[in-house]
Amino acid sequence: MVSTEHQPLRILEHLARIGRHAAETSFEPDGPRTRHITALKLLCGRGPQNQKDLAESLSLDPRSVVGLLNEPEERELITRRRDRAGRRVLNLCRQSQDEPARACARLNSVEDELFKALSAEERDRLYGLLVRAIGIQLPPCGPADDPLPSPT
């Protein structure tokens, strides 16, 4: 059994709260929020996909994805349409293809400030441990190197 004096979940929650606040205050008012970045990066890199597949990629209940994507849809960052089978297909709007990269740049600046006490090696190690703990690796939040698929 792990020692109860070390409770990483409490620290992670506190860190997430600090990071979320810093990120939200650095983002453009009409841009994506921190909670939207991973979904937008997945749509940018993989192209259109249905809500169920996106939910699986995000390890979320499909009903949660509906709520998660309401705001990006209202801001015209994504579109939702039904395919012939009646599933909702999500697509990143062409005019918003640079949004995930801009949001990631701001997020990277926030992370640099938040983790300034850690060396690059320590940050890499922390990232690796967190990936191992949750069992999935999220798409990188880097430059706009994910080409947007051509419209069909």
C-alpha positions in Angstrom: 0.0 0.0 0.0 1.2 3.5 -0.9 1.8 5.9 2.0 -1.2 8.1 2.8 1.1 11.0 3.6 1.7 11.4 -0.1 -1.6 12.1 -1.9 -0.8 13.0 -5.5 -4.4 13.4 -6.5 -4.8 16.4 -4.2 -1.6 18.0 -5.6 -2.7 17.3 -9.1 -6.1 18.8 -8.5 -4.4 21.9 -7.0 -2.0 22.1 -9.9 -4.8 21.7 -12.4 -6.8 24.5 -10.7 -3.8 26.9 -10.8 -2.9 25.9 -14.4 -6.5 26.2 -15.6 -6.8 29.7 -14.1 -3.5 30.9 -15.6 -4.4 29.4 -19.0 -8.0 30.8 -19.1 -6.8 34.3 -18.3 -4.2 34.1 -21.1 -6.6 32.9 -23.8 -8.4 35.1 -26.2 -12.0 35.7 -25.2 -13.4 34.0 -28.3 -10.8 31.3 -28.5 -10.9 27.7 -27.3 -10.6 27.0 -23.6 -8.1 24.6 -22.0 -10.8 21.8 -21.8 -11.3 22.1 -25.6 -7.7 21.9 -26.8 -7.3 18.1 -26.9 -10.6 17.6 -28.7 -9.6 20.3 -31.3 -6.1 18.8 -31.7 -7.7 15.4 -32.3 -10.0 16.8 -35.0 -7.2 18.7 -36.5 -4.9 15.7 -36.7 -7.4 13.0 -37.5 -10.0 14.9 -39.5 -13.8 14.4 -39.1 -14.9 11.8 -36.7 -18.1 10.8 -34.9 -18.7 11.8 -31.3 -18.5 8.2 -30.0 -15.0 7.8 -31.4 -13.9 11.2 -30.1 -15.3 10.3 -26.7 -13.3 7.0 -26.7 -10.1 8.9 -27.6 -10.7 11.3 -24.8 -11.8 8.6 -22.3 -15.1 10.4 -21.8 -18.7 9.3 -21.8 -20.2 10.2 -25.2 -22.8 12.3 -23.4 -20.0 14.4 -21.9 -18.6 15.1 -25.3 -21.9 16.7 -26.3 -21.5 19.3 -23.5 -17.8 19.7 -24.1 -18.3 20.6 -27.7 -21.3 23.0 -27.3 -19.1 26.0 -26.7 -16.6 25.4 -29.6 -19.6 24.8 -31.9 -21.2 28.1 -30.8 -17.9 29.9 -31.4 -17.9 28.3 -34.9 -14.6 26.4 -34.3 -16.3 23.0 -35.1 -19.4 21.8 -36.9 -21.6 18.9 -36.1 -23.7 17.1 -38.7 -25.4 13.7 -39.0 -24.1 11.1 -41.3 -26.3 8.6 -43.2 -26.2 6.2 -40.2 -27.5 9.0 -38.0 -24.3 9.5 -36.0 -23.0 13.0 -35.3 -19.8 13.7 -37.2 -17.6 16.4 -35.9 -15.3 18.5 -38.1 -12.9 21.4 -37.3 -14.0 24.5 -39.3 -11.5 25.4 -41.9 -11.3 29.0 -40.7 -10.4 27.8 -37.2 -7.7 25.4 -38.2 -5.0 27.6 -36.5 -6.9 27.9 -33.2 -5.5 24.7 -31.7 -2.0 25.8 -32.4 -2.5 29.3 -31.0 -4.1 27.8 -27.9 -1.3 25.4 -27.5 1.3 28.2 -27.8 -0.4 30.0 -24.9 -0.7 26.8 -22.9 3.0 26.1 -23.4 3.8 29.5 -22.1 1.6 28.9 -19.0 3.3 25.5 -18.5 6.7 27.1 -18.8 5.8 29.5 -16.0 4.0 26.9 -13.9 6.9 24.4 -14.1 9.8 26.8 -14.0 11.2 25.1 -10.9 11.6 21.9 -12.8 14.4 21.1 -15.3 13.5 19.9 -18.8 14.5 16.4 -17.7 12.2 16.5 -14.6 9.3 17.8 -16.8 9.8 14.9 -19.2 9.9 12.5 -16.3 6.8 13.9 -14.8 5.0 13.8 -18.1 6.0 10.1 -18.6 4.8 9.2 -15.1 1.4 10.9 -15.7 1.0 9.2 -19.1 1.8 5.8 -17.5 -0.7 6.5 -14.6 -3.6 7.3 -16.9 -2.7 4.8 -19.6 -3.1 7.1 -22.6 -0.9 9.7 -24.3 -2.7 12.8 -25.6 -1.8 14.4 -28.9 1.1 16.8 -28.6 0.2 20.4 -28.1 2.8 21.8 -30.4 2.9 23.9 -33.6 0.3 23.6 -36.3 2.0 20.5 -37.8 -1.2 18.6 -38.2 -2.5 19.2 -41.7 -6.2 19.8 -41.9 -7.7 17.2 -44.2 -9.1 18.5 -47.5 -12.9 18.9 -47.5 -14.9 16.1 -49.0 
